[in-house]
Amino acid sequence: MSSKKISLIYPYQEKPGDFSNTRAGEPCYQPLGHDAIHNLGLDTIINELTPIEAERTYCLRVLSNLTPDARVAVYRADVFEDILNSPELREKIIKILDKINFLRDYGGFKRDHDESSGSSAWEMMHRLEDIRDYIACVEAIHECLTESNVRSEGLKRLRDHVDEIYSDSAFGQMKEDISALKASTTDLKSVTLGVNLNDRFEAESIGLVSINNKRFTKSNVIGGWSDAISASRGGVKDGNDWDENYRYQPFNASRADMLESVDRLGRMKAATSGMLGMLTVASIPVADSTTDVTRYMDRVVNHMLYLTVRKLKSVLSKYVSISVSDITDLIPEFMYYIRWVEYVEKMQAAGYLFRKAQAVTDPDGYGRVYTEAHGVYNPLLAFAHLNDQLDIVRNDLRFDEDNCVYILTGANRGGKTTITVAVGLLFVFAQGGIFIPGTTFRYVPVDRIFTHFPADEDQTMDLGRLGEECKRFKELYGGATSRSLILLNETFSTTSFEEGYFIARDAVKAILSKGARTIYNTHMHKLARDIDEINAEAAGKGIMGVKAGARSLIVRSDGGNRSFKIAVAPPEGTSYAEDIARKYGVTYDMLTEE
């Protein structure tokens, strides 16, 4: 049967972070730093997706590993669109996950002891259950995808892969073999053991009495002894009734009562077994361990079920190469899309707009526009007002050769940081395949996202605030390329204006020399006013090797009121303080007139 792997997240089976094994033509992934994850509020969004920690961890891992390869973004976005637009498909997938236990646990049986893999009856029975679940999963996914009109390359690949397995003659034969094998072991319901005692009522030996096709119950009357030899040859005794009047009394009281019962019989290890593979230790002396008893009983059962064990080995050896991981590995991937679809649907139900992004697969043929966004907004702000029906302000933004670095100025608490974060989340969502908050987003994917936000007080003790800022910026700049996104929030503002301005001016020129898309929000209006001089001094090259330029971007104010609307324009006034002064009548002219 087919041994190829299928992924709905990684179209080329590439491994994020494993750069040494990246083959020619495959995407290379770079991780977001912890600071970037926190500054963008990505951890906050992930925590809203699902209460299940394993799912949150997986979703964050996918989003926080970026590749500039647009093929990955297109592949993911198409899968996401299929799942979003097909509630019936999503419902069927969820039912499959709920139905199959090993899928819900993301893996097969976890062994409790150190016996060699596949050598014991217990492990072979668990292997049998794994394969039965594998068959059920293949059949369920085959039915699900055959009935759905999927359009994405990822789901079509999965459908073809499952069809190939389902149509393989070996799959049909495996179903028959496993079904027959399961039927032959279904009759094994209980095991009867006999214990010989010495004169001091200590356990002298333990042996098999019979294997039965009925469970013992507390009210069942036990009588007579069966021929143990028949069981050792693989025979199964019909029923568990006896000729004498003995009752089955399970140890189901407290541990103290069990130990008292054991003391009356000596130091024997009493155990009973229900369905094969679900051994229950009824009573164990304090000095012994469950692992030892399980291992001992494993050897006993292997011996007494000689014919059954031999048949198990014979059948399972035919399917030793079957790996359930090629199906189970898809479960967290499905959950990734399902959780994000649920998030987007919740936001849409509250009136917020989400649309599919368009990744540019050929940057050289895209002209000189690297990014074009319309009607975008910050989803963190929207989610915080999910029940308030906030009339959120949406903005447009464009990165091209003349608008590669934006110096963003505007009112204090006017939305500069909110807009800066929104741009970062646009790329994270889009490259993760998730619909973006906005009307349209056409973009060349970034290789990394760098953020430089004010640090906590305890992080600046050694170097001081300015020293810490300079150190972080140098590290950031060293890792950035022309395909990176840089988001600066009040960088170099912890010193005097004169000192901060000159450092910031050099930093902007250095960024222009690389051509990295950048938003630098700051209160240093002079930096934006001197933008023509900075462009003249810089010799930047953008993504396609053309000259990169900086522009002034403002958050418009309306008589001191916050509009949260951005525009490419010279800075308004010398600072927001002047707007506030005019609003409240405390300028020199206004005061002296009064």
Secondary structure as GFF3:
##gff-version 3
##sequence-region A 1 594
A	DSSP	three_ten_helix	19	21	.	.	.	ID=ss1
A	DSSP	beta_strand	30	31	.	.	.	ID=ss2
A	DSSP	alpha_helix	34	39	.	.	.	ID=ss3
A	DSSP	alpha_helix	42	49	.	.	.	ID=ss4
A	DSSP	alpha_helix	53	63	.	.	.	ID=ss5
A	DSSP	beta_strand	65	66	.	.	.	ID=ss6
A	DSSP	alpha_helix	70	85	.	.	.	ID=ss7
A	DSSP	alpha_helix	87	99	.	.	.	ID=ss8
A	DSSP	alpha_helix	101	104	.	.	.	ID=ss9
A	DSSP	alpha_helix	121	147	.	.	.	ID=ss10
A	DSSP	alpha_helix	153	167	.	.	.	ID=ss11
A	DSSP	alpha_helix	169	186	.	.	.	ID=ss12
A	DSSP	beta_strand	190	197	.	.	.	ID=ss13
A	DSSP	beta_strand	203	212	.	.	.	ID=ss14
A	DSSP	beta_strand	221	222	.	.	.	ID=ss15
A	DSSP	alpha_helix	228	232	.	.	.	ID=ss16
A	DSSP	beta_strand	246	247	.	.	.	ID=ss17
A	DSSP	alpha_helix	255	265	.	.	.	ID=ss18
A	DSSP	beta_strand	270	273	.	.	.	ID=ss19
A	DSSP	beta_strand	279	283	.	.	.	ID=ss20
A	DSSP	alpha_helix	290	304	.	.	.	ID=ss21
A	DSSP	alpha_helix	306	316	.	.	.	ID=ss22
A	DSSP	three_ten_helix	317	319	.	.	.	ID=ss23
A	DSSP	alpha_helix	325	328	.	.	.	ID=ss24
A	DSSP	alpha_helix	330	349	.	.	.	ID=ss25
A	DSSP	beta_strand	354	355	.	.	.	ID=ss26
A	DSSP	beta_strand	358	359	.	.	.	ID=ss27
A	DSSP	three_ten_helix	363	365	.	.	.	ID=ss28
A	DSSP	beta_strand	369	376	.	.	.	ID=ss29
A	DSSP	alpha_helix	379	384	.	.	.	ID=ss30
A	DSSP	beta_strand	395	400	.	.	.	ID=ss31
A	DSSP	beta_strand	405	409	.	.	.	ID=ss32
A	DSSP	alpha_helix	416	431	.	.	.	ID=ss33
A	DSSP	beta_strand	436	437	.	.	.	ID=ss34
A	DSSP	beta_strand	440	443	.	.	.	ID=ss35
A	DSSP	beta_strand	449	452	.	.	.	ID=ss36
A	DSSP	three_ten_helix	457	459	.	.	.	ID=ss37
A	DSSP	alpha_helix	464	479	.	.	.	ID=ss38
A	DSSP	beta_strand	485	489	.	.	.	ID=ss39
A	DSSP	alpha_helix	497	514	.	.	.	ID=ss40
A	DSSP	beta_strand	517	521	.	.	.	ID=ss41
A	DSSP	alpha_helix	525	529	.	.	.	ID=ss42
A	DSSP	alpha_helix	531	537	.	.	.	ID=ss43
A	DSSP	beta_strand	550	558	.	.	.	ID=ss44
A	DSSP	beta_strand	561	568	.	.	.	ID=ss45
A	DSSP	alpha_helix	576	584	.	.	.	ID=ss46
A	DSSP	alpha_helix	588	593	.	.	.	ID=ss47
###
